[in-house]
């Protein structure tokens, strides 16, 4: 019995609950079939020993799956002992060290992880319980609201992207050196007070209390006149969430763009860390031009144990837009399924990337494997586009580097990244004056890596839509 049985049985069922019942049953059979395997020198397979704790059995199973489905399984040493780690997440983090790729000096896996099933079910469905506010440093000492979930406490309170935070819980030390305090107050607290400075210079004091809400990843969709052309602008923040809602939103947005006769489309993925492969494929079908219909979109490739399960996906053009060019606004937070979307369109369109930095660099993905009350996500497949391109572990390069306009709200035509797109559409050239050259604030950048709380992943559960 092999682990891929889980993957392909899950693929056959349409409800989440049924999928996980089948997957759990397959897991039990898998562990039973492997219990007599004596190849592991560290007793990782003693699942039949009544003296083995439930926690160790879960750890053993996590290692067994990794030795089978992990993309770089053959690099995991025989001496690797999962029981020396605290939990499945620690095991997944540890196996990352065994992911050497030709052409790269360091292991490439930064993503394999484990999570409790209840937590993942919330994250993956877009069910959240916090303030709904994400923050980032514009420069050292200048903390801004990066985005707000509209149904969250912060969204209901009217907080907007671009507002500056000058005080948190009466503390005015809003610097990168105080990052842990900021993280705890913004993301880990059930109640915190803030002083915000709005773009007009006025200030407002607000206390936020954590509450449950549903995320809505389409932040903005609008149409702009740019000289003789019209630009359809979509801000899309995640490929996770209520998949039915997201698919309906795609249909609504692209019907709107078609009815407005847009000439150009800009998709803002600057904080989109990825999510479901199926949603990235759906968005690609709306964006790609008609000539791609029926042609190869992407290939998924598993390790050499499972080459027979490598998968091909073709384009099935949706909507009536027939674009020759597409703009993406990106950053180092643009990852995984977002990069997959961009890479899959490159063979068919002029793809223009604008933003403060190249993308994150994650051309591989995984799917949730239930182990006890955990899901483990060992990287299990790599993706390539029609032309076989896909080894972008260093990220996708920019066409134009420009600052992240953290001092402006979504859709502001003066926001640096969106303004760069508008300038190119109207003149055929990006901003070129000396004052428009982007210089990164190194201290703020380092602090932002600490406080960044965005999911980065490419999840293929083989859902049917």
matplotlib code that plots the C-alpha trace (Angstrom):
import matplotlib.pyplot as plt

x = [0.0, 1.5, 0.9, -0.3, -3.4, -4.5, -4.0, -5.9, -8.7, -9.2, -9.3, -12.3, -14.6, -16.3, -16.9, -14.2, -15.6, -15.7, -12.2, -10.7, -12.6, -11.1, -7.7, -7.7, -8.7, -5.9, -3.4, -4.3, -3.8, -0.5, 0.9, -0.2, 1.4, 4.7, 4.9, 7.1, 9.6, 13.0, 14.9, 14.8, 17.6, 15.9, 12.8, 10.6, 8.3, 7.4, 3.7, 2.7, 4.4, 1.9, 4.6, 5.0, 3.1, 0.4, 2.6, 5.5, 3.3, 2.2, 5.9, 6.8, 4.0, 5.1, 8.6, 7.2, 5.2, 8.2, 10.4, 7.8, 6.2, 8.8, 10.2, 13.7, 12.9, 16.2, 18.2, 16.7, 19.4, 18.6, 19.6, 16.9, 14.8, 11.5, 11.0, 13.7, 11.5, 8.7, 5.9, 5.1, 5.7, 9.3, 9.8, 8.7, 11.0, 13.9, 13.5, 13.9, 17.7, 17.5, 16.4, 19.5, 18.8, 21.4, 22.5, 21.7, 24.3, 21.7, 18.7, 15.8, 12.9, 11.7, 8.1, 7.3, 5.3, 2.8, -0.3, -3.2, -6.1, -8.5, -6.2, -5.6, -9.3, -9.8, -6.8, -7.6, -11.3, -10.6, -12.1, -10.1, -10.3, -8.1, -8.1, -7.9, -5.1, -1.7, 1.2, 4.6, 7.3, 7.5, 10.8, 12.4, 10.1, 7.2, 4.7, 1.8, -1.4, -0.5, -4.0, -7.3, -9.8, -13.1, -15.3, -12.8, -12.9, -10.3, -12.3, -15.6, -13.8, -12.9, -9.2, -7.6, -4.3, -1.8, -2.7, 0.3, 0.5, 2.1, 1.2, 0.3, -1.1, 0.3, 3.8, 5.4, 8.4, 7.2, 10.6, 12.0, 13.9, 10.5, 9.2, 8.2, 6.0, 4.4, 3.8, 2.2, 0.0, -1.2, -1.4, -1.5, -3.6, -7.4, -7.5, -5.1, -5.3, -3.8, -3.3, -3.5, -2.4, -4.5, -3.3, -4.7, -2.6, -5.5, -5.3, -7.7, -7.5, -9.2, -9.3, -9.7, -11.0, -10.4, -13.5, -14.3, -14.9, -14.7, -11.8, -12.7, -9.5, -10.7, -9.8, -10.6, -11.7, -12.0, -11.6, -9.4, -9.0, -5.4, -5.1, -6.9, -6.9, -8.8, -7.1, -8.9, -7.3, -7.7, -6.2, -6.3, -4.8, -5.0, -5.7, -7.1, -10.7, -14.2, -13.5, -17.1, -17.1, -13.7, -14.8, -18.0, -15.9, -13.6, -16.6, -18.1, -14.8, -14.0, -17.6, -17.2, -13.9, -15.3, -18.4, -16.1, -14.0, -10.7, -7.6, -5.2, -5.4, -3.2, -3.4, -2.0, -0.5, 2.0, 1.0, -0.6, 1.4, -0.5, -3.0, -5.0, -3.5, -7.1, -7.9, -4.6, -5.6, -9.0, -7.6, -5.2, -8.0, -9.6, -6.4, -4.9, -5.6, -7.8, -4.9, -3.9, -7.2, -6.5, -2.7, -0.6, -0.9, 1.3, 2.9, 3.1, 6.0, 6.3, 9.4, 10.8, 8.7, 5.5, 6.4, 3.2, 1.2, 2.8, -0.1, -0.7, -3.3, -4.4, -5.9, -9.7, -10.3, -12.9, -14.5, -14.2, -11.0, -8.3, -5.2, -1.8, -0.2, -0.7, 0.7, 1.4, 2.3, 4.4, 6.8, 8.9, 5.6, 4.2, 4.7, 3.8, 0.3, 0.8, 4.1, 2.5, -0.1, 2.6, 4.8, 2.0, 1.0, 4.6, 4.7, 1.5, 1.6, 3.9, 4.0, 5.2, 6.2, 6.3, 7.0, 9.6, 11.3, 11.3, 8.9, 9.4, 10.6, 8.5, 8.0, 6.9, 3.8, 2.2, -1.1, -2.4, -1.8, -3.7, -1.6, -3.4, -4.9, -2.3, -1.9, 1.6, 2.7, 6.0, 6.8, 5.6, 5.6, 7.3, 5.6, 6.7, 4.9, 4.4, 8.1, 9.4, 10.3, 9.8, 13.0, 12.6, 13.7, 15.4, 12.1, 10.7, 12.6, 11.0, 10.4, 10.4, 11.5, 9.4, 8.6, 5.6, 3.3, 2.4, 1.3, -1.5, -4.8, -5.6, -6.4, -4.9, -3.5, -0.5, 0.4, 3.9, 3.5, 0.1, 1.3, 4.2, 1.7, -0.4, 2.7, 3.8, 0.3, 0.0, 3.6, 5.3, 7.9, 8.2, 9.0, 12.6, 13.4, 15.9, 13.3, 11.4, 14.3, 13.5, 16.0, 15.2, 15.4, 17.5, 16.6, 12.9, 13.2, 14.9, 12.2, 9.5, 10.9, 10.3, 6.8, 5.6, 2.6, 1.4, 0.9, 3.1, 2.1, 0.9, -1.8, -3.2, -6.1, -7.5, -10.8, -13.4, -15.1]
y = [0.0, 3.3, 6.9, 8.0, 5.9, 8.6, 11.3, 9.5, 8.3, 11.9, 13.0, 10.9, 12.4, 15.8, 16.7, 17.7, 15.5, 12.4, 13.0, 13.1, 10.0, 8.1, 9.6, 8.6, 5.1, 4.9, 6.2, 3.4, 0.8, 2.5, 2.4, -1.2, -2.3, -0.7, -1.9, -4.8, -2.7, -3.1, -0.7, 2.2, 1.8, 4.1, 2.1, 4.7, 1.8, 0.3, 1.2, -2.3, -1.9, -1.2, 0.6, 3.2, 6.4, 7.9, 10.9, 8.8, 6.8, 10.0, 11.1, 7.7, 8.0, 11.5, 10.1, 7.2, 9.5, 11.7, 8.8, 8.0, 11.1, 13.9, 15.3, 14.7, 11.6, 9.9, 12.5, 11.8, 9.8, 6.4, 7.8, 10.4, 9.8, 11.6, 10.9, 13.3, 16.2, 17.9, 17.3, 16.7, 20.4, 20.1, 17.0, 18.7, 21.6, 19.2, 17.4, 20.7, 20.2, 17.3, 19.2, 19.8, 20.8, 21.1, 24.7, 25.7, 25.8, 25.6, 23.3, 24.8, 23.6, 26.4, 25.2, 21.7, 22.0, 20.4, 21.9, 20.7, 19.8, 22.2, 25.1, 24.2, 23.7, 27.3, 28.8, 27.0, 27.9, 31.6, 31.4, 33.7, 35.0, 38.1, 41.8, 41.3, 43.8, 43.2, 45.7, 46.4, 49.0, 51.6, 52.7, 52.2, 53.7, 54.1, 51.2, 51.1, 49.1, 46.8, 45.4, 44.9, 42.2, 44.0, 41.7, 41.8, 44.0, 46.3, 46.4, 47.1, 49.9, 51.6, 51.1, 51.4, 50.4, 53.2, 54.4, 54.9, 53.4, 55.7, 54.1, 50.6, 49.9, 53.4, 52.4, 54.8, 52.6, 51.6, 50.4, 47.2, 46.7, 46.3, 43.7, 41.1, 43.6, 44.6, 40.9, 40.1, 43.2, 43.0, 39.2, 37.4, 39.6, 39.5, 43.2, 46.1, 49.8, 51.8, 55.4, 55.8, 58.7, 59.1, 60.4, 63.8, 64.1, 63.6, 60.9, 58.4, 56.2, 52.8, 49.6, 46.4, 43.2, 39.9, 38.3, 35.5, 36.5, 35.2, 36.4, 37.8, 37.8, 40.0, 43.3, 45.6, 45.4, 48.6, 50.1, 53.1, 55.3, 55.6, 57.9, 56.2, 52.9, 51.3, 49.2, 46.6, 46.4, 43.4, 43.2, 39.5, 38.6, 34.8, 31.6, 30.2, 30.7, 29.9, 28.4, 28.8, 32.5, 33.1, 31.4, 33.4, 36.6, 35.7, 35.4, 38.7, 40.6, 39.4, 40.0, 43.5, 44.0, 42.7, 44.9, 47.9, 46.9, 47.0, 47.0, 46.0, 44.1, 44.5, 41.9, 42.9, 39.8, 41.7, 40.0, 36.8, 33.9, 31.3, 28.6, 26.2, 25.3, 24.9, 28.5, 29.6, 27.6, 29.1, 32.6, 31.7, 30.6, 34.1, 35.9, 34.0, 34.9, 32.7, 31.3, 29.3, 27.4, 23.6, 24.1, 22.9, 25.1, 23.3, 20.0, 18.5, 16.2, 13.8, 12.0, 9.1, 6.6, 8.1, 9.2, 7.5, 10.1, 13.1, 15.3, 17.6, 20.5, 22.3, 25.7, 26.0, 29.7, 31.5, 34.8, 37.0, 39.1, 38.4, 40.1, 40.1, 41.5, 41.2, 43.2, 41.7, 43.8, 41.6, 41.5, 39.0, 38.0, 36.9, 33.1, 29.7, 29.5, 33.2, 32.4, 29.4, 31.7, 34.0, 31.3, 29.4, 32.5, 33.4, 31.2, 32.8, 36.5, 39.4, 39.2, 42.4, 42.3, 45.5, 45.9, 46.4, 43.0, 39.8, 37.1, 34.7, 31.6, 28.5, 26.3, 23.3, 22.3, 19.8, 18.4, 17.8, 14.3, 13.5, 12.0, 11.6, 15.0, 16.7, 17.4, 17.2, 18.9, 17.5, 19.1, 16.5, 17.9, 20.5, 22.5, 23.7, 25.6, 24.7, 25.5, 23.4, 26.5, 26.2, 26.0, 29.5, 28.9, 32.3, 34.0, 35.6, 38.7, 42.1, 44.2, 47.4, 47.8, 50.4, 50.9, 49.4, 52.3, 51.6, 55.2, 54.9, 52.9, 50.3, 51.7, 55.1, 56.1, 57.8, 54.6, 53.8, 50.3, 50.9, 54.3, 52.6, 50.3, 53.3, 55.1, 52.2, 51.7, 55.4, 56.1, 52.7, 53.4, 53.0, 55.9, 56.9, 60.1, 60.1, 60.7, 57.6, 55.2, 52.7, 52.3, 49.7, 50.6, 47.7, 48.0, 48.1, 45.1, 43.1, 44.0, 43.1, 39.6, 39.2, 40.6, 39.1, 36.9, 35.7, 32.1, 30.9, 27.6, 25.8, 23.4, 20.7, 18.8, 17.9, 19.6, 19.7, 23.0]
z = [0.0, -1.0, 0.2, -3.3, -2.7, -0.4, -3.0, -5.7, -3.6, -2.3, -5.9, -6.5, -3.9, -3.9, -0.3, 2.1, 4.9, 2.7, 1.4, 4.9, 6.0, 3.1, 3.7, 7.3, 6.5, 3.9, 6.4, 8.8, 6.1, 5.0, 8.5, 9.0, 5.7, 6.7, 10.3, 9.4, 7.5, 9.2, 7.0, 9.6, 12.2, 14.7, 15.4, 13.6, 12.5, 15.9, 15.4, 16.5, 19.9, 22.6, 24.5, 21.8, 22.7, 20.4, 19.8, 18.7, 16.3, 14.7, 14.4, 12.9, 10.3, 9.4, 8.7, 6.7, 4.5, 4.0, 2.9, 0.3, -1.1, -0.4, -3.6, -2.3, -0.3, -1.3, 0.4, 3.9, 5.7, 7.2, 10.6, 10.6, 13.7, 13.9, 17.5, 18.5, 17.3, 19.2, 16.7, 13.0, 12.2, 13.6, 11.6, 8.4, 9.2, 9.7, 6.4, 4.6, 5.0, 2.6, -0.5, -2.6, -6.2, -9.0, -9.4, -5.9, -3.0, -0.2, 0.3, -1.6, 0.6, 2.9, 3.2, 4.3, 7.4, 9.7, 11.3, 13.5, 11.4, 13.1, 12.5, 8.9, 8.2, 9.3, 7.4, 4.2, 4.2, 5.0, 8.5, 10.8, 14.3, 15.0, 14.2, 10.4, 10.0, 8.5, 9.1, 7.5, 7.8, 5.0, 6.3, 9.7, 12.4, 9.9, 10.5, 8.0, 7.6, 4.7, 4.2, 6.1, 5.7, 5.1, 7.3, 10.2, 13.3, 11.6, 8.4, 10.2, 12.2, 8.9, 9.0, 5.6, 3.9, 4.2, 7.7, 9.8, 13.3, 15.8, 19.1, 20.2, 23.7, 24.7, 23.5, 21.0, 20.3, 16.8, 15.4, 13.9, 17.2, 18.9, 16.4, 19.0, 20.8, 17.5, 16.5, 19.9, 19.9, 16.3, 15.7, 19.0, 21.2, 21.8, 22.4, 21.6, 21.3, 18.4, 17.4, 13.6, 11.5, 8.4, 5.0, 5.7, 8.9, 11.4, 14.0, 15.5, 18.5, 18.2, 20.3, 18.4, 19.8, 18.1, 16.5, 14.0, 10.4, 6.8, 4.6, 1.2, -0.9, -3.7, -2.2, -5.1, -8.8, -10.8, -14.2, -14.9, -17.9, -19.0, -22.0, -24.8, -23.0, -20.1, -17.4, -15.4, -12.0, -9.6, -6.1, -5.2, -1.8, -1.5, -3.4, -0.1, 1.2, 0.2, -3.2, -4.4, -3.5, -5.2, -8.4, -8.5, -7.9, -10.8, -13.0, -11.8, -12.1, -15.7, -16.8, -15.5, -17.3, -20.5, -20.4, -19.8, -22.8, -21.0, -23.1, -20.3, -17.1, -14.0, -11.3, -7.9, -6.2, -4.0, -0.8, -2.2, -0.8, -2.8, -2.0, -4.1, -7.5, -8.9, -8.3, -9.9, -12.9, -13.0, -12.9, -15.7, -17.9, -17.5, -18.2, -21.1, -24.7, -26.9, -28.8, -25.8, -25.5, -25.5, -25.1, -22.2, -19.2, -16.7, -15.7, -12.2, -11.6, -8.6, -7.4, -9.3, -7.4, -8.9, -12.4, -13.6, -11.7, -13.3, -14.4, -17.3, -17.3, -20.5, -20.8, -21.1, -22.0, -19.9, -20.5, -23.6, -22.8, -25.4, -24.0, -25.5, -22.4, -18.6, -15.8, -12.3, -9.3, -7.1, -4.2, -2.2, -0.6, -4.0, -3.7, -4.9, -6.6, -7.5, -9.1, -10.8, -12.4, -13.7, -15.0, -16.7, -18.7, -19.8, -23.0, -24.3, -23.3, -22.7, -18.9, -17.1, -13.4, -11.4, -7.7, -5.0, -5.4, -7.3, -6.3, -3.4, -5.4, -4.8, -7.9, -5.8, -4.0, -1.6, -0.5, 3.0, 4.4, 7.6, 10.4, 13.7, 14.4, 12.2, 8.5, 7.2, 4.0, 2.7, -0.6, -3.1, -6.7, -8.9, -11.6, -15.0, -17.8, -21.5, -22.2, -19.3, -17.3, -13.5, -11.5, -10.1, -6.5, -6.7, -7.6, -10.8, -12.0, -12.2, -15.4, -13.3, -9.7, -7.8, -4.1, -2.4, -2.0, 1.7, 2.2, -0.3, -0.4, -2.9, -6.3, -5.7, -9.1, -7.3, -5.4, -6.7, -8.1, -9.8, -11.0, -12.7, -14.6, -15.7, -16.9, -19.0, -20.5, -21.4, -22.6, -23.3, -20.6, -16.9, -14.6, -15.2, -13.3, -10.5, -7.9, -9.0, -8.6, -5.8, -3.0, -0.4, 3.3, 4.5, 8.2, 7.4, 5.1, 7.8, 10.3, 7.8, 7.4, 11.2, 11.3, 8.0, 8.7, 5.4, 4.2, 1.4, -0.3, -3.4, -2.3, -4.7, -3.1, -6.5, -5.7, -8.4, -9.3]

ax = plt.figure().add_subplot(projection="3d")
ax.plot(x, y, z, "-o")
ax.set_aspect("equal")
plt.show()
